[in-house]
Amino acid sequence: MTSSSSSRSSSSGWSKEQNKLFERALAKYDEETPNRWQKVARFVGGGKSPEDARRHYERLLEDVQRIESGDVPIPNYPSSGGNEQQRYRNDD
């Protein structure tokens, strides 16, 4: 890890690896878990505090709500050369 990425480790930014760990921690520690955010922060590491973890979760919920409400357009990815639905139909 470079010094610039480790200096961002607290509340200022989340690395790709920290986001993966965050997702795993959310699956492991559900809403009923006592001291959930403390456990999530410890699981993620990198100097994240329980408050950092809770705020990151709140931002995630906001993003999901925007996506589900249609406020965020679905990206138009280029096709890989074939009709995906047609390809799956031919697999039957």
C-alpha positions as CSV (number, residue, x, y, z in Angstrom):
1,M,0.0,0.0,0.0
2,T,1.4,3.4,-0.9
3,S,1.7,6.2,1.6
4,S,-1.0,8.2,-0.1
5,S,-3.5,5.4,0.1
6,S,-2.7,4.6,3.7
7,S,-3.0,8.2,4.7
8,R,-6.6,8.2,3.3
9,S,-7.4,5.2,5.4
10,S,-9.7,6.8,8.0
11,S,-12.9,8.6,7.1
12,S,-11.5,10.4,4.0
13,G,-11.7,7.4,1.7
14,W,-12.3,3.8,1.2
15,S,-10.1,1.5,-0.9
16,K,-11.4,-1.2,-3.1
17,E,-10.2,-3.8,-0.6
18,Q,-11.8,-2.0,2.3
19,N,-15.1,-1.9,0.4
20,K,-14.9,-5.6,-0.2
21,L,-14.2,-6.2,3.5
22,F,-17.0,-3.8,4.4
23,E,-19.5,-5.9,2.3
24,R,-18.3,-9.1,4.0
25,A,-18.6,-7.5,7.4
26,L,-22.2,-6.4,6.7
27,A,-23.0,-10.0,5.8
28,K,-21.4,-11.3,8.9
29,Y,-22.7,-8.6,11.4
30,D,-26.4,-8.0,10.8
31,E,-28.6,-5.3,12.2
32,E,-29.2,-7.4,15.4
33,T,-25.5,-7.7,16.2
34,P,-24.5,-5.9,19.4
35,N,-21.8,-3.2,18.8
36,R,-22.2,-3.8,15.0
37,W,-20.3,-0.7,13.8
38,Q,-17.4,-1.4,16.1
39,K,-17.2,-5.0,14.8
40,V,-17.5,-3.8,11.2
41,A,-14.8,-1.2,11.7
42,R,-12.5,-3.7,13.3
43,F,-13.1,-6.2,10.4
44,V,-12.4,-3.5,7.8
45,G,-9.3,-2.3,9.6
46,G,-7.2,0.6,8.2
47,G,-8.0,2.9,11.0
48,K,-11.7,3.0,10.3
49,S,-13.8,4.0,13.3
50,P,-17.3,2.7,14.1
51,E,-18.6,6.1,13.1
52,D,-16.8,5.8,9.7
53,A,-18.4,2.4,9.2
54,R,-21.9,3.7,10.1
55,R,-21.6,6.8,7.8
56,H,-20.3,4.6,4.9
57,Y,-23.4,2.4,5.4
58,E,-25.7,5.4,5.4
59,R,-24.1,6.6,2.1
60,L,-24.5,3.1,0.6
61,L,-28.2,3.1,1.5
62,E,-28.6,6.5,-0.1
63,D,-26.9,5.3,-3.3
64,V,-29.2,2.2,-3.4
65,Q,-32.3,4.4,-2.9
66,R,-31.2,6.7,-5.8
67,I,-30.6,3.7,-8.1
68,E,-33.9,2.1,-7.2
69,S,-35.8,5.3,-7.7
70,G,-34.3,5.8,-11.2
71,D,-32.2,8.8,-10.3
72,V,-29.1,7.1,-11.5
73,P,-29.1,6.0,-15.2
74,I,-28.2,2.4,-15.9
75,P,-24.9,2.4,-17.9
76,N,-25.1,1.3,-21.5
77,Y,-22.3,-1.2,-21.7
78,P,-21.1,-2.2,-25.1
79,S,-22.1,-5.7,-26.0
80,S,-19.5,-8.5,-26.2
81,G,-20.4,-9.3,-29.8
82,G,-23.5,-11.3,-29.2
83,N,-27.0,-11.1,-27.9
84,E,-26.7,-12.3,-24.3
85,Q,-30.4,-13.3,-24.2
86,Q,-30.1,-15.3,-27.4
87,R,-26.9,-17.0,-26.2
88,Y,-28.7,-18.1,-23.0
89,R,-31.7,-19.4,-24.9
90,N,-29.4,-21.6,-27.0
91,D,-28.0,-23.2,-23.9
92,D,-31.2,-25.1,-23.2
